[in-house]
Amino acid sequence: EAALRGRRRQYEARARLESLRDLAGTLESRVAAALAEQKILADVVETTDAFVQVLGPDCCWIAINRSSANHFERVYGVRPKVGDNLPELLADKPEDLATLKTLWTRALAGEQFTEIRELSDPEGGTRFYEMKFNSLRDRDGNRIGAFQFVYDVTKRLEDQKRLALAEAALRQAHKMGAVGQL
Protein backbone atom coordinates (compact mmCIF):
# COMPACT_ATOMS: atom_id res chain seq x y z
CA GLU A 1 0.00 0.00 0.00
CA ALA A 2 2.84 2.46 0.75
CA ALA A 3 4.40 1.64 -2.61
CA LEU A 4 1.05 2.30 -4.32
CA ARG A 5 0.73 5.68 -2.61
CA GLY A 6 4.29 6.54 -3.61
CA ARG A 7 3.57 5.70 -7.25
CA ARG A 8 0.35 7.71 -7.14
CA ARG A 9 2.25 10.74 -5.77
CA GLN A 10 4.87 10.33 -8.49
CA TYR A 11 2.14 10.14 -11.14
CA GLU A 12 0.40 13.25 -9.72
CA ALA A 13 3.72 15.12 -9.54
CA ARG A 14 4.47 14.22 -13.18
CA ALA A 15 0.98 15.33 -14.20
CA ARG A 16 1.42 18.67 -12.36
CA LEU A 17 4.85 19.10 -13.93
CA GLU A 18 3.43 18.42 -17.40
CA SER A 19 0.60 20.85 -16.72
CA LEU A 20 3.11 23.51 -15.62
CA ARG A 21 5.18 22.90 -18.76
CA ASP A 22 2.08 23.37 -20.92
CA LEU A 23 1.21 26.56 -19.06
CA ALA A 24 4.78 27.86 -19.44
CA GLY A 25 4.64 27.14 -23.17
CA THR A 26 1.34 28.99 -23.49
CA LEU A 27 2.70 31.96 -21.54
CA GLU A 28 5.87 32.03 -23.65
CA SER A 29 3.75 32.08 -26.81
CA ARG A 30 1.59 34.91 -25.48
CA VAL A 31 4.62 36.96 -24.40
CA ALA A 32 6.29 36.40 -27.79
CA ALA A 33 3.13 37.49 -29.61
CA ALA A 34 2.75 40.61 -27.42
CA LEU A 35 6.40 41.55 -27.92
CA ALA A 36 6.10 41.05 -31.69
CA GLU A 37 3.02 43.29 -31.75
CA GLN A 38 4.80 45.96 -29.69
CA LYS A 39 7.80 45.83 -32.02
CA ILE A 40 5.59 46.27 -35.08
CA LEU A 41 3.82 49.27 -33.52
CA ALA A 42 7.15 50.76 -32.42
CA ASP A 43 8.53 50.34 -35.94
CA VAL A 44 5.45 52.03 -37.42
CA VAL A 45 5.73 54.99 -35.04
CA GLU A 46 9.49 55.28 -35.56
CA THR A 47 9.32 55.21 -39.37
CA THR A 48 6.27 57.41 -39.92
CA ASP A 49 6.76 60.90 -41.30
CA ALA A 50 4.48 62.20 -38.54
CA PHE A 51 6.13 63.89 -35.58
CA VAL A 52 5.10 61.81 -32.55
CA GLN A 53 5.68 62.97 -29.00
CA VAL A 54 4.44 61.69 -25.65
CA LEU A 55 4.72 63.85 -22.52
CA GLY A 56 4.00 62.97 -18.91
CA PRO A 57 2.14 65.29 -16.53
CA ASP A 58 5.48 66.84 -15.52
CA CYS A 59 6.10 67.88 -19.18
CA CYS A 60 8.92 65.35 -19.51
CA TRP A 61 9.15 63.27 -22.65
CA ILE A 62 8.00 59.69 -22.20
CA ALA A 63 8.59 58.95 -25.90
CA ILE A 64 9.54 60.78 -29.07
CA ASN A 65 10.09 59.37 -32.53
CA ARG A 66 13.10 60.16 -34.71
CA SER A 67 11.17 62.44 -37.11
CA SER A 68 9.96 64.57 -34.24
CA ALA A 69 13.35 64.76 -32.52
CA ASN A 70 15.03 65.72 -35.81
CA HIS A 71 12.45 68.42 -36.54
CA PHE A 72 12.51 69.78 -32.98
CA GLU A 73 16.29 70.05 -33.15
CA ARG A 74 16.12 71.79 -36.55
CA VAL A 75 13.56 74.34 -35.30
CA TYR A 76 14.74 74.94 -31.72
CA GLY A 77 18.43 74.00 -31.88
CA VAL A 78 18.20 71.34 -29.16
CA ARG A 79 17.47 67.64 -29.51
CA PRO A 80 14.92 66.29 -27.01
CA LYS A 81 15.22 62.80 -25.63
CA VAL A 82 13.18 60.67 -23.28
CA GLY A 83 13.36 62.13 -19.77
CA ASP A 84 14.04 65.72 -20.89
CA ASN A 85 11.72 68.42 -19.58
CA LEU A 86 10.07 70.65 -22.22
CA PRO A 87 10.11 73.91 -20.17
CA GLU A 88 13.76 73.40 -19.24
CA LEU A 89 14.74 72.61 -22.83
CA LEU A 90 13.08 75.76 -24.17
CA ALA A 91 13.80 78.09 -21.24
CA ASP A 92 15.72 80.44 -23.56
CA LYS A 93 12.80 80.60 -26.05
CA PRO A 94 9.93 82.02 -23.94
CA GLU A 95 7.53 82.74 -26.83
CA ASP A 96 7.85 79.25 -28.29
CA LEU A 97 7.61 77.73 -24.82
CA ALA A 98 4.44 79.69 -24.03
CA THR A 99 2.78 78.44 -27.23
CA LEU A 100 3.78 74.82 -26.64
CA LYS A 101 2.85 74.92 -22.93
CA THR A 102 -0.62 76.23 -23.80
CA LEU A 103 -1.20 73.32 -26.18
CA TRP A 104 0.29 70.65 -23.94
CA THR A 105 -1.59 71.95 -20.85
CA ARG A 106 -4.88 71.40 -22.67
CA ALA A 107 -3.84 67.89 -23.75
CA LEU A 108 -2.49 66.96 -20.31
CA ALA A 109 -5.80 68.11 -18.81
CA GLY A 110 -7.54 65.48 -20.94
CA GLU A 111 -8.69 67.52 -23.93
CA GLN A 112 -8.58 65.87 -27.34
CA PHE A 113 -8.18 68.43 -30.12
CA THR A 114 -6.67 69.22 -33.51
CA GLU A 115 -5.20 72.55 -34.54
CA ILE A 116 -3.44 73.84 -37.63
CA ARG A 117 -0.76 76.35 -36.77
CA GLU A 118 1.53 78.49 -38.89
CA LEU A 119 5.06 78.44 -37.51
CA SER A 120 8.22 80.11 -38.72
CA ASP A 121 10.79 77.88 -40.32
CA PRO A 122 14.51 78.22 -39.47
CA GLU A 123 15.18 78.67 -43.20
CA GLY A 124 13.17 81.90 -43.17
CA GLY A 125 9.79 80.77 -44.47
CA THR A 126 6.68 79.61 -42.72
CA ARG A 127 5.20 76.13 -42.51
CA PHE A 128 1.75 74.91 -41.53
CA TYR A 129 1.39 72.02 -39.09
CA GLU A 130 -1.66 69.99 -38.19
CA MET A 131 -1.32 68.99 -34.54
CA LYS A 132 -3.51 66.27 -33.09
CA PHE A 133 -3.42 65.98 -29.31
CA ASN A 134 -4.86 63.15 -27.22
CA SER A 135 -4.82 62.19 -23.59
CA LEU A 136 -2.78 59.12 -22.66
CA ARG A 137 -4.41 56.81 -20.14
CA ASP A 138 -3.37 53.67 -18.30
CA ARG A 139 -5.41 50.45 -18.28
CA ASP A 140 -7.59 51.79 -15.46
CA GLY A 141 -8.45 54.95 -17.40
CA ASN A 142 -6.28 57.28 -15.33
CA ARG A 143 -4.56 60.10 -17.24
CA ILE A 144 -0.82 59.51 -17.28
CA GLY A 145 0.17 62.01 -19.95
CA ALA A 146 -0.67 63.13 -23.46
CA PHE A 147 0.54 62.49 -26.97
CA GLN A 148 0.55 64.32 -30.24
CA PHE A 149 0.84 63.47 -33.90
CA VAL A 150 1.99 66.42 -36.01
CA TYR A 151 1.94 66.58 -39.80
CA ASP A 152 3.48 69.24 -42.04
CA VAL A 153 0.46 70.24 -44.16
CA THR A 154 2.07 73.20 -45.93
CA LYS A 155 1.98 71.58 -49.38
CA ARG A 156 -1.60 70.38 -48.92
CA LEU A 157 -2.78 73.88 -47.96
CA GLU A 158 -0.86 75.45 -50.86
CA ASP A 159 -2.47 72.94 -53.24
CA GLN A 160 -5.92 73.73 -51.84
CA LYS A 161 -5.28 77.46 -52.29
CA ARG A 162 -4.16 76.96 -55.91
CA LEU A 163 -7.24 74.82 -56.58
CA ALA A 164 -9.55 77.46 -55.09
CA LEU A 165 -7.94 80.14 -57.28
CA ALA A 166 -8.28 77.96 -60.38
CA GLU A 167 -11.94 77.28 -59.57
CA ALA A 168 -12.58 81.01 -59.10
CA ALA A 169 -10.88 81.77 -62.42
CA LEU A 170 -12.98 79.09 -64.13
CA ARG A 171 -16.19 80.54 -62.68
CA GLN A 172 -15.16 84.00 -63.88
CA ALA A 173 -14.42 82.62 -67.35
CA HIS A 174 -17.88 80.97 -67.46
CA LYS A 175 -19.48 84.30 -66.44
CA MET A 176 -17.58 86.18 -69.14
CA GLY A 177 -18.59 83.50 -71.68
CA ALA A 178 -22.24 83.86 -70.69
CA VAL A 179 -22.04 87.66 -70.96
CA GLY A 180 -20.40 87.31 -74.38
CA GLN A 181 -23.23 85.08 -75.62
CA LEU A 182 -25.82 87.59 -74.49
Phi and psi restraints in degrees (value plus and minus 20) as a CYANA .aco file:
   2 ALA   PHI     -83.3   -43.3
   2 ALA   PSI     -58.9   -18.9
   3 ALA   PHI     -86.4   -46.4
   3 ALA   PSI     -58.8   -18.8
   4 LEU   PHI     -83.9   -43.9
   4 LEU   PSI     -63.2   -23.2
   5 ARG   PHI     -83.4   -43.4
   5 ARG   PSI     -59.3   -19.3
   6 GLY   PHI     -82.5   -42.5
   6 GLY   PSI     -63.5   -23.5
   7 ARG   PHI     -85.2   -45.2
   7 ARG   PSI     -59.6   -19.6
   8 ARG   PHI     -82.5   -42.5
   8 ARG   PSI     -62.7   -22.7
   9 ARG   PHI     -83.9   -43.9
   9 ARG   PSI     -59.6   -19.6
  10 GLN   PHI     -83.7   -43.7
  10 GLN   PSI     -63.2   -23.2
  11 TYR   PHI     -82.8   -42.8
  11 TYR   PSI     -64.9   -24.9
  12 GLU   PHI     -84.4   -44.4
  12 GLU   PSI     -59.7   -19.7
  13 ALA   PHI     -84.6   -44.6
  13 ALA   PSI     -62.2   -22.2
  14 ARG   PHI     -84.0   -44.0
  14 ARG   PSI     -60.7   -20.7
  15 ALA   PHI     -84.3   -44.3
  15 ALA   PSI     -62.8   -22.8
  16 ARG   PHI     -84.0   -44.0
  16 ARG   PSI     -61.9   -21.9
  17 LEU   PHI     -81.9   -41.9
  17 LEU   PSI     -63.7   -23.7
  18 GLU   PHI     -83.9   -43.9
  18 GLU   PSI     -60.5   -20.5
  19 SER   PHI     -83.4   -43.4
  19 SER   PSI     -62.1   -22.1
  20 LEU   PHI     -85.4   -45.4
  20 LEU   PSI     -57.9   -17.9
  21 ARG   PHI     -83.3   -43.3
  21 ARG   PSI     -63.3   -23.3
  22 ASP   PHI     -81.5   -41.5
  22 ASP   PSI     -64.4   -24.4
  23 LEU   PHI     -82.8   -42.8
  23 LEU   PSI     -63.3   -23.3
  24 ALA   PHI     -81.5   -41.5
  24 ALA   PSI     -60.5   -20.5
  25 GLY   PHI     -83.3   -43.3
  25 GLY   PSI     -62.4   -22.4
  26 THR   PHI     -83.6   -43.6
  26 THR   PSI     -64.4   -24.4
  27 LEU   PHI     -84.1   -44.1
  27 LEU   PSI     -61.3   -21.3
  28 GLU   PHI     -80.4   -40.4
  28 GLU   PSI     -61.9   -21.9
  29 SER   PHI     -83.5   -43.5
  29 SER   PSI     -63.4   -23.4
  30 ARG   PHI     -84.2   -44.2
  30 ARG   PSI     -64.3   -24.3
  31 VAL   PHI     -83.1   -43.1
  31 VAL   PSI     -64.1   -24.1
  32 ALA   PHI     -81.4   -41.4
  32 ALA   PSI     -61.9   -21.9
  33 ALA   PHI     -85.3   -45.3
  33 ALA   PSI     -63.3   -23.3
  34 ALA   PHI     -84.1   -44.1
  34 ALA   PSI     -62.5   -22.5
  35 LEU   PHI     -85.1   -45.1
  35 LEU   PSI     -59.1   -19.1
  36 ALA   PHI     -83.9   -43.9
  36 ALA   PSI     -62.0   -22.0
  37 GLU   PHI     -83.8   -43.8
  37 GLU   PSI     -63.9   -23.9
  38 GLN   PHI     -81.8   -41.8
  38 GLN   PSI     -60.3   -20.3
  39 LYS   PHI     -84.5   -44.5
  39 LYS   PSI     -62.1   -22.1
  40 ILE   PHI     -81.2   -41.2
  40 ILE   PSI     -68.1   -28.1
  41 LEU   PHI     -82.7   -42.7
  41 LEU   PSI     -61.2   -21.2
  42 ALA   PHI     -82.8   -42.8
  42 ALA   PSI     -61.1   -21.1
  43 ASP   PHI     -84.2   -44.2
  43 ASP   PSI     -60.2   -20.2
  44 VAL   PHI     -82.0   -42.0
  44 VAL   PSI     -68.6   -28.6
  45 VAL   PHI     -84.2   -44.2
  45 VAL   PSI     -60.1   -20.1
  46 GLU   PHI     -91.0   -51.0
  46 GLU   PSI     -50.8   -10.8
  47 THR   PHI    -119.7   -79.7
  47 THR   PSI     -23.4    16.6
  48 THR   PHI     -89.8   -49.8
  48 THR   PSI     135.3   175.3
  49 ASP   PHI    -104.6   -64.6
  49 ASP   PSI     -23.5    16.5
  50 ALA   PHI     -93.2   -53.2
  50 ALA   PSI     128.3   168.3
  51 PHE   PHI    -109.9   -69.9
  51 PHE   PSI      96.6   136.6
  52 VAL   PHI    -135.2   -95.2
  52 VAL   PSI     106.2   146.2
  53 GLN   PHI    -155.2  -115.2
  53 GLN   PSI     125.1   165.1
  54 VAL   PHI    -150.2  -110.2
  54 VAL   PSI     103.9   143.9
  55 LEU   PHI    -137.6   -97.6
  55 LEU   PSI     124.5   164.5
  56 GLY   PHI    -105.5   -65.5
  56 GLY   PSI     155.4   195.4
  57 PRO   PHI     -82.3   -42.3
  57 PRO   PSI     -39.4     0.6
  58 ASP   PHI    -109.6   -69.6
  58 ASP   PSI     -10.0    30.0
  59 CYS   PHI      43.7    83.7
  59 CYS   PSI       7.0    47.0
  60 CYS   PHI    -119.4   -79.4
  60 CYS   PSI     123.0   163.0
  61 TRP   PHI     -89.0   -49.0
  61 TRP   PSI     108.4   148.4
  62 ILE   PHI    -113.1   -73.1
  62 ILE   PSI     -53.5   -13.5
  63 ALA   PHI    -178.3  -138.3
  63 ALA   PSI     131.7   171.7
  64 ILE   PHI    -177.1  -137.1
  64 ILE   PSI     112.2   152.2
  65 ASN   PHI    -104.6   -64.6
  65 ASN   PSI     147.0   187.0
  66 ARG   PHI     -79.4   -39.4
  66 ARG   PSI     -64.2   -24.2
  67 SER   PHI     -78.0   -38.0
  67 SER   PSI     -63.0   -23.0
  68 SER   PHI     -88.9   -48.9
  68 SER   PSI     -63.6   -23.6
  69 ALA   PHI     -82.8   -42.8
  69 ALA   PSI     -62.2   -22.2
  70 ASN   PHI     -81.9   -41.9
  70 ASN   PSI     -66.1   -26.1
  71 HIS   PHI     -86.6   -46.6
  71 HIS   PSI     -63.9   -23.9
  72 PHE   PHI     -77.8   -37.8
  72 PHE   PSI     -64.4   -24.4
  73 GLU   PHI     -84.9   -44.9
  73 GLU   PSI     -60.0   -20.0
  74 ARG   PHI     -84.4   -44.4
  74 ARG   PSI     -60.8   -20.8
  75 VAL   PHI     -99.6   -59.6
  75 VAL   PSI     -64.1   -24.1
  76 TYR   PHI    -126.1   -86.1
  76 TYR   PSI     -28.6    11.4
  77 GLY   PHI      61.4   101.4
  77 GLY   PSI     -15.3    24.7
  78 VAL   PHI    -153.5  -113.5
  78 VAL   PSI     125.2   165.2
  79 ARG   PHI    -122.7   -82.7
  79 ARG   PSI      94.8   134.8
  80 PRO   PHI     -96.5   -56.5
  80 PRO   PSI     130.4   170.4
  81 LYS   PHI    -160.0  -120.0
  81 LYS   PSI     144.5   184.5
  82 VAL   PHI     -74.9   -34.9
  82 VAL   PSI     111.5   151.5
  83 GLY   PHI      80.3   120.3
  83 GLY   PSI     -42.8    -2.8
  84 ASP   PHI     -88.0   -48.0
  84 ASP   PSI     132.4   172.4
  85 ASN   PHI    -123.8   -83.8
  85 ASN   PSI     104.9   144.9
  86 LEU   PHI     -76.5   -36.5
  86 LEU   PSI     -71.9   -31.9
  87 PRO   PHI     -80.7   -40.7
  87 PRO   PSI     -56.8   -16.8
  88 GLU   PHI     -88.8   -48.8
  88 GLU   PSI     -59.2   -19.2
  89 LEU   PHI     -87.3   -47.3
  89 LEU   PSI     -52.2   -12.2
  90 LEU   PHI    -130.7   -90.7
  90 LEU   PSI       4.8    44.8
  91 ALA   PHI     -78.8   -38.8
  91 ALA   PSI     -50.5   -10.5
  92 ASP   PHI    -108.9   -68.9
  92 ASP   PSI     -14.2    25.8
  93 LYS   PHI    -148.7  -108.7
  93 LYS   PSI      50.6    90.6
  94 PRO   PHI     -79.8   -39.8
  94 PRO   PSI     -56.4   -16.4
  95 GLU   PHI     -87.5   -47.5
  95 GLU   PSI     -66.2   -26.2
  96 ASP   PHI     -83.1   -43.1
  96 ASP   PSI     -62.5   -22.5
  97 LEU   PHI     -81.3   -41.3
  97 LEU   PSI     -63.1   -23.1
  98 ALA   PHI     -80.4   -40.4
  98 ALA   PSI     -63.2   -23.2
  99 THR   PHI     -82.8   -42.8
  99 THR   PSI     -69.0   -29.0
 100 LEU   PHI     -86.4   -46.4
 100 LEU   PSI     -59.6   -19.6
 101 LYS   PHI     -83.2   -43.2
 101 LYS   PSI     -58.2   -18.2
 102 THR   PHI     -80.3   -40.3
 102 THR   PSI     -66.4   -26.4
 103 LEU   PHI     -86.1   -46.1
 103 LEU   PSI     -69.2   -29.2
 104 TRP   PHI     -86.3   -46.3
 104 TRP   PSI     -53.3   -13.3
 105 THR   PHI     -81.5   -41.5
 105 THR   PSI     -62.5   -22.5
 106 ARG   PHI     -81.3   -41.3
 106 ARG   PSI     -67.4   -27.4
 107 ALA   PHI     -85.4   -45.4
 107 ALA   PSI     -62.5   -22.5
 108 LEU   PHI     -87.9   -47.9
 108 LEU   PSI     -42.2    -2.2
 109 ALA   PHI    -100.7   -60.7
 109 ALA   PSI     -25.3    14.7
 110 GLY   PHI      88.2   128.2
 110 GLY   PSI     -19.9    20.1
 111 GLU   PHI     -97.8   -57.8
 111 GLU   PSI     116.7   156.7
 112 GLN   PHI    -126.4   -86.4
 112 GLN   PSI     103.1   143.1
 113 PHE   PHI    -176.2  -136.2
 113 PHE   PSI     143.5   183.5
 114 THR   PHI    -150.2  -110.2
 114 THR   PSI     114.8   154.8
 115 GLU   PHI    -155.8  -115.8
 115 GLU   PSI     128.3   168.3
 116 ILE   PHI    -130.4   -90.4
 116 ILE   PSI     104.7   144.7
 117 ARG   PHI    -143.4  -103.4
 117 ARG   PSI     124.2   164.2
 118 GLU   PHI    -115.8   -75.8
 118 GLU   PSI     104.2   144.2
 119 LEU   PHI    -147.7  -107.7
 119 LEU   PSI     127.3   167.3
 120 SER   PHI     -93.1   -53.1
 120 SER   PSI     125.9   165.9
 121 ASP   PHI    -121.0   -81.0
 121 ASP   PSI     122.4   162.4
 122 PRO   PHI     -78.3   -38.3
 122 PRO   PSI     -42.8    -2.8
 123 GLU   PHI    -101.9   -61.9
 123 GLU   PSI     -17.2    22.8
 124 GLY   PHI      87.3   127.3
 124 GLY   PSI     -37.6     2.4
 125 GLY   PHI    -112.4   -72.4
 125 GLY   PSI    -184.8  -144.8
 126 THR   PHI    -146.5  -106.5
 126 THR   PSI     132.0   172.0
 127 ARG   PHI    -148.9  -108.9
 127 ARG   PSI     135.6   175.6
 128 PHE   PHI    -132.5   -92.5
 128 PHE   PSI     113.8   153.8
 129 TYR   PHI    -146.4  -106.4
 129 TYR   PSI     112.4   152.4
 130 GLU   PHI    -115.0   -75.0
 130 GLU   PSI      99.2   139.2
 131 MET   PHI    -133.4   -93.4
 131 MET   PSI     101.1   141.1
 132 LYS   PHI    -130.7   -90.7
 132 LYS   PSI      99.3   139.3
 133 PHE   PHI    -129.9   -89.9
 133 PHE   PSI     121.0   161.0
 134 ASN   PHI    -161.4  -121.4
 134 ASN   PSI     133.5   173.5
 135 SER   PHI     -99.7   -59.7
 135 SER   PSI     122.8   162.8
 136 LEU   PHI    -124.2   -84.2
 136 LEU   PSI     108.2   148.2
 137 ARG   PHI    -146.0  -106.0
 137 ARG   PSI     132.1   172.1
 138 ASP   PHI    -104.2   -64.2
 138 ASP   PSI    -197.2  -157.2
 139 ARG   PHI     -81.3   -41.3
 139 ARG   PSI     -45.3    -5.3
 140 ASP   PHI    -108.7   -68.7
 140 ASP   PSI     -19.5    20.5
 141 GLY   PHI      69.8   109.8
 141 GLY   PSI     -16.4    23.6
 142 ASN   PHI     -98.1   -58.1
 142 ASN   PSI     117.8   157.8
 143 ARG   PHI     -89.0   -49.0
 143 ARG   PSI     107.8   147.8
 144 ILE   PHI    -143.5  -103.5
 144 ILE   PSI     -15.6    24.4
 145 GLY   PHI     138.6   178.6
 145 GLY   PSI    -180.3  -140.3
 146 ALA   PHI    -169.8  -129.8
 146 ALA   PSI     138.9   178.9
 147 PHE   PHI    -156.6  -116.6
 147 PHE   PSI     139.3   179.3
 148 GLN   PHI    -156.8  -116.8
 148 GLN   PSI     128.5   168.5
 149 PHE   PHI    -139.1   -99.1
 149 PHE   PSI     105.6   145.6
 150 VAL   PHI    -141.6  -101.6
 150 VAL   PSI     114.7   154.7
 151 TYR   PHI    -143.7  -103.7
 151 TYR   PSI     117.0   157.0
 152 ASP   PHI     -98.0   -58.0
 152 ASP   PSI      93.1   133.1
 153 VAL   PHI    -131.0   -91.0
 153 VAL   PSI      -2.6    37.4
 154 THR   PHI     -75.5   -35.5
 154 THR   PSI     -70.9   -30.9
 155 LYS   PHI     -83.1   -43.1
 155 LYS   PSI     -61.8   -21.8
 156 ARG   PHI     -81.4   -41.4
 156 ARG   PSI     -63.4   -23.4
 157 LEU   PHI     -88.8   -48.8
 157 LEU   PSI     -57.5   -17.5
 158 GLU   PHI     -83.0   -43.0
 158 GLU   PSI     -63.1   -23.1
 159 ASP   PHI     -82.5   -42.5
 159 ASP   PSI     -61.0   -21.0
 160 GLN   PHI     -84.1   -44.1
 160 GLN   PSI     -59.1   -19.1
 161 LYS   PHI     -85.5   -45.5
 161 LYS   PSI     -64.5   -24.5
 162 ARG   PHI     -81.8   -41.8
 162 ARG   PSI     -60.9   -20.9
 163 LEU   PHI     -83.7   -43.7
 163 LEU   PSI     -62.4   -22.4
 164 ALA   PHI     -83.2   -43.2
 164 ALA   PSI     -60.2   -20.2
 165 LEU   PHI     -85.8   -45.8
 165 LEU   PSI     -61.6   -21.6
 166 ALA   PHI     -84.4   -44.4
 166 ALA   PSI     -60.8   -20.8
 167 GLU   PHI     -84.2   -44.2
 167 GLU   PSI     -60.6   -20.6
 168 ALA   PHI     -84.8   -44.8
 168 ALA   PSI     -61.4   -21.4
 169 ALA   PHI     -84.0   -44.0
 169 ALA   PSI     -59.3   -19.3
 170 LEU   PHI     -85.3   -45.3
 170 LEU   PSI     -62.3   -22.3
 171 ARG   PHI     -81.1   -41.1
 171 ARG   PSI     -62.2   -22.2
 172 GLN   PHI     -83.8   -43.8
 172 GLN   PSI     -60.4   -20.4
 173 ALA   PHI     -84.4   -44.4
 173 ALA   PSI     -59.7   -19.7
 174 HIS   PHI     -83.9   -43.9
 174 HIS   PSI     -60.8   -20.8
 175 LYS   PHI     -82.7   -42.7
 175 LYS   PSI     -65.6   -25.6
 176 MET   PHI     -84.4   -44.4
 176 MET   PSI     -57.5   -17.5
 177 GLY   PHI     -83.6   -43.6
 177 GLY   PSI     -61.1   -21.1
 178 ALA   PHI     -86.7   -46.7
 178 ALA   PSI     -61.1   -21.1
 179 VAL   PHI     -83.8   -43.8
 179 VAL   PSI     -61.3   -21.3
 180 GLY   PHI     -82.5   -42.5
 180 GLY   PSI     -56.0   -16.0
 181 GLN   PHI     -91.2   -51.2
 181 GLN   PSI     -51.4   -11.4
